[in-house]
């Protein structure tokens, strides 16, 4: 079973104060009522009680007459936006961004996209109609214009919104597979130190390689000539730093073996 908003509000004791206007358009707000002085005729039933009054016609007396304020509709909102100056439109876009109507974006310039601005306006208009209907924002308080809902918009609001809704896209950086780095660590330690790396040495070596690759990737984002990462050189330096005495001994041993081969002693 479906229930429309009017029935739902009535069931909750909430009187809807909006209606379909001009056949189609939903009301977003309404100007305050004004009062003007006018003449009003006495009720005819009182004249019937007094024959003399009846012969003279109904009495007329001066009274204040309430004149309802103009209703602000979606059509009015469209006309308002079309009539804005470029700087005013930009301020409205920033105000809607600060209220989250553009969602999460990567660059603030995206709010100038006409399609995205249209979506933001529809969202703001929808909220205005709903809060006006519920009586949460009476009068023109919820109308999404610079002199109504967004009248108090400040640069501080914009700065806070940037932290929440502006997310820069991180660049994609290609790095060597972890398994390949791990194999190179094994080979380097075996060649320079004659042993396997410890868990701590393995983590340190991997971290040094990955940090160099990320730094190189970031440098490439700026363009120009960027040298490839020397993974072998980084791992050799890491091995020598991890166990310098053993590295020196292995180097001397390898040098002696090389001389023996040259002299035909081995």
Secondary structure, DSSP 8 states (H G I E B T S, - for coil): ----HHHHHHHTT------EETTTEEEEEE---EEEEEEEE--HHHHHH-HHHHHH---EEEEEEEE---EEEHHHHHHHHHT--HHHHHHHHHHHHHTTTT-SBS-GGGGG-HHHHHHHHHHHHHHHHHHHHTTSS-TTTT--STTTTTTT--HHHHHHHHHHHB-----------HHHHHHHHHHHHHHHHSS---HHHHHHHHHHHHHHHHHHHHHHHT-S------HHHHHHHHHHHH-HHHHHHHHHHHHHHHHHHHHT--
